[in-house]
């Protein structure tokens, strides 16, 4: 029996890269200036980069960070966390509460707010992870609890209010740092991605997560703590929720408990799927999830540029995403691989003849 070849990293990235390329070509044909980037001055007089390309990179920041954490949870547990939007709102609410509680907002206050926000989000992530890893509840069911009540918790944190903060530091966190024309959220995505890349490069974190997702029993026999790995995945996702929530709150300098990060959990899951990662767990490629996030944001920006009504955008996105997910499905991949193999065999036969 012929041994089946495993897909390479490039093969796994093929679908999201093709999707991104098609969106780029479509927009270049529709409007050659769609991806033009200009240097303008913002309200403070600082030079900043503007344009649809910058909007795509900037607008996908929260989704890309959540997609990184969601990739780990999916790989280790074989399921998805649907509470990331609510948890990000909780983290943002804690961040704003710390800022408003201080006498003034400075770098130290921002750091304290970030740390407390991370601790709270990671604690809730550990709660979700305990339900999944220890009590063996399916991830989507376990995280449904926080999905249902998370925004109410965020509302209670600030005493039933939607507080605002007025600070140049907070505005810079969600916008532009003076003197740097690239949006701050884009730089934060690069920083988070670099941290994960270093963790995968110098530790066995990625290998252990994959092993637990592929075969938990075999992982245990090889000395890997499967419960600990699943728990760690949810805790790291909690940290990603904190970063995303802080970015979202800093953009508006306030926390809107009902609208902040609304429905982003679905986009984060789709980014993982479009990135070529199996939603059943196991082997993953985080780069694919990040590209998937930018594909979704590029599609959204394209639809807005085409003057599609905001009420119709979700329907159009759903149609395109269904197409991408079907193309990336194992069944379609197997059929295509079989067809390509058959064509190669026929070509070799003709050459031999």
HELIX and SHEET records of a PDB file:
HELIX    1   1 UNK A    9  UNK A   12  1                                   4    
HELIX    2   2 UNK A   14  UNK A   30  1                                  17    
HELIX    3   3 UNK A   52  UNK A   59  1                                   8    
HELIX    4   4 UNK A   61  UNK A   77  1                                  17    
HELIX    5   5 UNK A   84  UNK A  101  1                                  18    
HELIX    6   6 UNK A  107  UNK A  133  1                                  27    
HELIX    7   7 UNK A  139  UNK A  142  1                                   4    
HELIX    8   8 UNK A  144  UNK A  157  1                                  14    
HELIX    9   9 UNK A  168  UNK A  174  1                                   7    
HELIX   10  10 UNK A  184  UNK A  202  1                                  19    
HELIX   11  11 UNK A  205  UNK A  214  1                                  10    
HELIX   12  12 UNK A  216  UNK A  221  1                                   6    
HELIX   13  13 UNK A  226  UNK A  252  1                                  27    
HELIX   14  14 UNK A  264  UNK A  274  1                                  11    
HELIX   15  15 UNK A  286  UNK A  305  1                                  20    
HELIX   16  16 UNK A  310  UNK A  327  1                                  18    
HELIX   17  17 UNK A  330  UNK A  352  1                                  23    
SHEET    1   A 2 UNK A  38  UNK A  41  0                                        
SHEET    2   A 2 UNK A  47  UNK A  50 -1                                        
END                                                                             
